[in-house]
Amino acid sequence: MKQRSLFRKYFFASTGLILLTIGFLGIVFLSFASQYFQNDRFSTLHQNAVYALEATEKFCVNVDGTYKVSSALDDVYIPIAKAIDADIFLTNVNGNTLICTGQETCSHRTRPIPSDILTTVGEELSYQGITDLGGIYQSKHYTVALPLIVGDQQIAGMVFVASDAGDLTDFLKEMLEMFLVSAICVIIIAFAVIYVISSNMVRPLRSMVSATESFARGDFTVRVPVTEMDEIGKLSMAFNNMATALAQQDSIRRSFVANVSHELKTPMTTIGGFVDGIMDGTIPPEKQRHYLSIVSSEVKRLSRLVRSMLNIARLESGEMQLQPKDFDINQVVCSTIFTFEQSIEEKQLDIRGLDADRVMVSADEDLIHQVVYNLVENAVKFVNVGGYIEISYHNEENMTHISVKNSGEGISKEEISKVFERFYKTDRSRSQDKSGVGLGLNIVRSIVKLHGGEVIVRSTEGQFCEFTFTLPTANSKQVSRHTAQIPTIPDDLK
C-alpha cells in the first residue's frame, strides 16, 4: 500500500479545496459580472431608444395619409449614438432602413431587418436581444427596438439601437485578469499559511511516532513537547502521562521480576542444598530430620508466595468478583484473633476492643477476612512481649473505620511510605519474620480499594503501629455489585 504522510494529505486536501473554491467563485463571479454587464447595457440602450423614439415622434409628419420623417432627425440621433457608442437607425414597417447614424459607412441599408424581429416588435411592442440582424452586422450586437406608433395606434416604423457585443468580451477579459491576479496572491498566501499550520499540527504527531519507536526499544524517557493547550496539546500531555505510566510500570515490572527471582531463589537454593546433602550423605542420618523440617518450612513459604502472587494477579486482572453482604466485622475480628491464641498467650498480650457492639459493614466477607487476618498476623508478629493489640471502630459518612493497633517498636518515618510495596520488608521485620514474603499488606490495600475504601498506617517508633482501613457501612450503596475493575496495584507494605 502506498504510504502518504499526514502532512501531505492535509496540505494537498486543504490546497485542493482552496483551488476548487476559488475556481467556483471565479466562475460565479464572472457569470454575475457578465449578466450584470448585459443587463446594464440593455438598460442603457433601451433608455436611449426611448429618447430617440420621442425625438422621432416630433419629426414625424402626416403627408396625405402617409407618415414621413424629416432628414433633420439625423442631427438628433448622432449625439445620442455617440454618447453611448451605438448605432441608431429608423426603419419602416418592412424593415428597410430610412435614417441611420452610420451615414457613409452604413450597412443597414444593404438588407432589411429579419421578419422574426419585426414580428416580435409588432406583437410585443419591443425587442431585446443579441443578434447580427440577419447579416447586417458581421458580429453579434446588443439590439433594442421600439415601434413608432402614430395616429390610431398604427405602427409607422421602428427605432433600433445597436451596440457591439464585443465590449462584453473585453470587459470579461479585464475582470478575469483582475480576478486571476487577486486569486494568485490569495493562493500564495493560503499555501504559506496552510504549510505552516500543517507543519505545526503534524510536528507533535511526528514526535509521538518517534517516541513510540523509542518505547518499542525499551526507552521510556522520551517526551513530546507541549507548546499549545489545544486538542493536539492535550493529546501530547496524555501521551506524556502514558509514557510516565509506562516507565513506572516497566520499573515496577523489573523490580517485581527481580524480587520474585530473589524470593524464589533463596528457598529453592536452601531446599536443593539440603536435599543434595541428604542424598549424598553429607548430612548425617541423625540430623536429616532437622534439615527436612527446614525444607518443609521453605516449601510452605514457596506455597504462600505462589498463592499470594495468584491473588494479586486475580485482583489486577479484575477477575476477583465481589459478593457483598451485610455482616458484623467485629465478629470476623474476634474469630481471627482466636486463631492466634497460642501466640498471644506465649507473648502474654493484652487484647483490647473485642467487647464492642455489633459493627455492621457491607462487603465481601471472605475477602475482608483475609484483610483482617493479614493485619492481625502482622500485629501478633511485631508486638512486644507483654504488649497489647487494640481493635477500634469509628463511623463517618457511610464509611466504617476499622483499626488494628499494636505496641512495639513501630515503623520508621522513612519506611512508612514503602510498607505497601510488593516484597518490601523493613529491616526489623526481616529479622523477626522469616516466613513472610512481603505481599500481605499489598493484598490488604488491593482488597480494600476494591471495596472503595482506603488503608493508612500511623506509627511512632518505640511505641506503636496502627493500620486503619475503611469499608462501606451496612445499607450504604458504595459497593459495586458487578465484577470489579481496579487499576494497577501500587507498591505496598509488609
N, C-alpha and C positions, 0 to 999 in steps of 0.2 A: 504494500500500500504506500502510495506517495505521501511523504510527510511534508506538512506545511506548518510553519511556526504560527503561534497565535498572533504574533505581531503582524506578520504578513496578511493573515486572514482579516484581522481587524482593520489594518491600514487599507488594503485593497477594497474591502467591503465599504468602508467609510468614503473613500475617494470615489469609488464607483457610484455610490448613492448620490454623492455631491454632483458628479458629472451628469447623471441622469436627471437630477433635479434642475440643474442649470439648463440642460438641454430642453427639458419640458417647459421651463419658464421662458426660455428663448422663443420656442415655438408659439406659446400662448401670447407672449409679448408682441411678437411680430404679427400674429393674426389680429390681435386687437388694434395694433398700430395701423395695419392695412385697412381694417374695417373703418377705423376712425378717419383715416385719410380719405377713403372713398365717400363716406357719409358727409364729411366736411366739404369735399369737392362738389358732390351733387348738390348740397345745400347752397353753396356759393353760385353754382351755375343756375339753379332754379330761381334764386333771388334776382339774379341779373336778367334771367329770361323774363321775369315779371316786369322789370324795369323796361326792357326792350319792347315787350308787348304793349305796355301802357303808352310808350312813345309811338309805337306803330299805329295804335288806335287813333292817335291825334293826327297822324299824317295820312290817314285813310279817308278817301272821299268817295261819294257815290256819284258816278257819272252815267246817267241814263240807265240806272239799274245795275250798273257794273261798278264794283268797288276797286279803286286804284289807289296806289300809294305814291307819294312824292319821292323823287330821287334824292331829295334833301334828307331823307331818312338815314342816308349813309353817315352824315355828319353826327347823327345821334348814336348809331351803332358803333362806330370806330372807337370813340373814347371808352365806351363800356367794355369793348373787346380787349383793348389794350390794358385796361385796368386789371382784368382777370386772366390775361394771356389765353384768350379763347377766340373761336370763330363764332360770329353771329350772322345768321342768314335767314331770309324770309322766303318761303315757298308758297306756291298756290296749292289748291286742294289736290292737284295731280302730282305734287312732289317736285315740280320744276322750280329751280331757284330763281327768284326775282331780284333780290338785293343781297349782297354779300360783302363782308368786310375784307374779304381776300383780294378784291379788286383784280389786278392783272394776274396774280397767281392763283386765282380762284379755281378750284377743281370741282366745286359743287354744281357747276352748270354742265358738266360733262355727262351726267346721268341723273335720273330722278331718284328721289328717296324711295326706298323699298316700300312696297304696298303694305306689308305687315305693320310697319311702323306708323304709316298713315292711318291704318285701321285702328291701331291702339290709341292714337291721338284723338281720332274722331269719336271712339266709343268711351274712353276713359278721361278725355279732355286733358291728357298729359302723357308724357313718355319720359322714361328714365332708364338708361342702360349704357353698357359698354359695347360699342359696335364700330365697324368700319363704314357704316351706312351703305352697305351693298357695293363696296369697292370705291366709293368716293375718296376714302382715306386709305393709305397703304398700311396703316397701323390702327390699333384699337383706340377709340376716343370715348371719353365720358360725354354722353349726349343727353340733353334735356330739351324737350319740345312742348310748346303750349299752343293751343289753337287761337286763331284770330277770329273772334265772333263779332259779327256786325248785324245790324238790323234786327230781324225777327229770329234771333238765335241761329243765324246762318254762319257756317264756317267759311270764311273768305280766304284763309291761308293759315300758315303755321310758322311760328318763330322757333328757330333751332339755335341752341348754344352748345358748342362742342369744344372739348379741351383734350389735348394729347394725354393718353393713359400712361405714357412712358414716364411721366412725372412720379407715378407711384413706384416704379422700379427704382428710380433714383433715390426716392425717399426711403424705400426699404433698404437699399444698399447702405445709405448713411446710418440708418438705425441699426443695421446689422453690424456695421463697423464699430459703432459706439458700444453695442452690447458685447461684442467679442472682446474688445479691449477691457471693458469692465469685468467680464467673466474671467478672462485670463488672470487679471490681477487678483480677483477673489479666489480663483482656484489655487494660485501660487501660495497665497496666504493660508488658505484652508489646508493645503497639503503640508505646509510647515507646521501649523498648529496640530494637525492630526498626528504627524510624525512624532512631535514632542510628547503629546498626550499618550499616544500608544506606547512609546518607549517608557514613559514613567509608569504606565499601568502594568506593563509586562515585566519591568525590571524586578519587582518583588517576586513575581512568579518564577522568573529565571533563578533568582536566589533560592527559592524554595526547592526547585529541581536540583540545583547544585547541593543544597543541604541534604535532601533525601538520598542523594548518591553517597554523601559522607556518612549518613546514618547506616546505609547498607554496608559500608566498610567498618562499622562499629564506632565511628567518631560522632559523638552526640554533643560536641562543643560548638558546632556551627549555629549561628543565629541569623535571622533575617532582619535587616534594618527596618525600623518603623518610622516613617517620616510624616505620614498623614493619618488622621483619625477617621478615614473614610472606610468603605467596605473592605478595600484591599489592606488598609492598615489594621483593621480588626482581624482580618484573616491572618496577617503576618503575626499579630500578637497571639492569636490562638495557636498558630504554628509553633511559635517560640515556646508557648506554655506546654504544648505537646512534646517539644524537644526536651524541655526540662523534665517533664514527667518520664519520658523515655530514658533520659540519663539516670534519673533516680531509680527507675525500675531495673535498669541494667546494673546499677551499683548494688541494689538490693539482691538481684539475681546472683551476681558474682559473690556477694557476701554470703548469700544463702547456700550456694553450692559449696563455698569454702567451709562454712560452718557445718553443713551436713557431712561433708567429707571428713572433717575433723572428728565430729561426734560419732561417725560410723567407724572411723579408723581405729580410735582408741580401744573400744570394747572388742572389736574384731581382732586387733593385734593381741590383746590380752587373752582372748579365747584361743586363738591359734597357738600362741606360745605355750599356754598351759596344757592344751590337748597334745601338742607335739611332745612336750616334756613327759607327759604320762605315757604316751605311746612308745617313746624311745628309751624309757627307763630313767631319764634324768631325774624325775621326781619319784622319790621312794614310795612304796605302797602305803606306808603309814601316814603319808601326807597327801595322798591323792584325793581323799575325801574333802580335805580343807580346800584344795585348789579347785575341785569340782564345784564346791559351793560358790566359789568366786566366779567360775564360768557360768553357773546358773544365774547368778546376780547380773552378770553382764548381758546374758541372753534376755533376761527380763527387761533390762534397760533398753536394749535394742528394740524389743517389742513395744515398749512405751513410746520410744522415739518414732517408730513407724506408725503407730496408732495416732499419735499427735499430728504427724505430718499429713496423714489421711484426713483427719478432722479439719485441719487448716485448708487443705485442698478443696474439701467439700464446701467450706464456708466461702472461700474466694470464688468458686465457680457458680455459686448460687444454688447448688443442689440441696442445701440444707433447707428443709421446709418447716416453717413454724407451725406448731399445733397449740396455739394459745388457749389457756383456760384460766379461770379464777382459782387460786389456791392460796394457802397460808404459807408465806415464805418463812415465818418463824418456825413452823413445824419442820420444814426442809433443813433449816439451820440446826435445829436440835438433833434431828436424826443423823445429820452429817457429823456433828461433834461427838455423838455417842460412838461412832466408828473409830474414833481416835482415843477411846477411853484408856487404853493401856498406856499410850504415850503421855497422856495428860496426867495419869497417876504417877508415872515414873518421874516427871518433871515437877510434880506437886503444884499444878497450875490452878489458879482461881478463875473460874468461868463465870462471866457476868452477862446479864441481859437476857438470859433464857426464859425468865419469868414474864416476859412481855405478853400483852394480849395478842389476839389474832391480828396478823398483818397481811391483809389480802392484796395480792397483786394479780395482774393479768399477763401471763407469759407462758412459754413452753416449759413445763415443769422439769422435764428430763434435762434440757439444756441448762436451765438455771441451777439444777442440782450439780452439774459439772462445774459451773462458775463458783458456787458456794464451796464445793469440795476442794477446788484448787486453792481458793483463798484461805480456807481453814487449814489445809495441809501446810501451806507456807507459814501461817501463823504458828502452828504447832512446831514446825521445824526450827523457826528462828526466835521463838520466845525464850527468854532466860529462865533458868531453873528457879522455881518458886515465884514466877511472874504471873501474869494474868492475860486472859483473852476476853475481850469485851465486844459484845454484839449490840448494836443500836439501830433504831429505825426512826425515820422522820418523813412526814408527808409534806409535799409542796407542789402546788399547781398540777394536780393529777399525776404526779410522779412520786414514787416512794424511794427514799434513800436508804440503802442498807449498808452498814459499816462493819468491817471486821478489823479490830484493833488489837495489837499485842504489844506487850512491853518487851524491852530488849535493846539491842544495840542500834536498831533502826537502819536507815539508809542515808548515805551522804548526799548533800545537795548536788554534787557532780554526777551521781549515779541515778538520781530520781528520774531525769529526763530520758534515761536509757532502759529503764526496767521493763518496758513493754516491748522491747526489740526481741526479735527471734534469736534464740540461742544465747541471749545475753544473761550472764550471771555475775553478780557482784563478787568482789574479791572475798568478802566474808561468807557469801553463800557457797562459794566453791569449796571452802574448807569445811563447811557444815553440812552441805548437801551433795553427797557423792552420787546419788541415783537420779537426780533431776537432769533434764535435758534442755532447760531454758525455754520451753514453749508454753508452759502453763498459763502465764499471765497474758501472753499473746492471744491464746484461745479465749481467755476471760474477756478481754476487750472486744474481740470479734463477736462473741455471742451477745454481749451487752449492746453493742452497736446494732446488731441485727434486730434487736427489740426496740431500737430508737432511743436507747439510753446512753449514758456516759460512765466512765470509770476513772477515778482520780486517786492519787496517792499523796498522803501527807506523812512526814516523818521528822522526828527530832533525834539526832544522833545521841545514843546513850540513854534514850528514854522510851520511845515508842515508834511504831509504824502502823499506819491506818490506811486501809483500802476502802473506798466508798463507791458503790455503783447504784445506778438508778433504773427503775422499771416502772412501767405504767401501772397506776393504781387500778384495782379491780373496778370494772364497769366503765373505764375510760376507753376511748376509741383510737388509741395511738398504736396499737399492734396490728400489723398487716396480716390479712387472712390468706394471702397467697404466697407463692414461693418468693423468698426474699432475695433481692439482688443487691449485693453490697460492694463497695469499692475495694480496691486492693488494701489488705490489712496493713496498717502502719507498723513500724517497728515496736516491739513491746517488751514488757518486763518479765523477769523471772528471778 
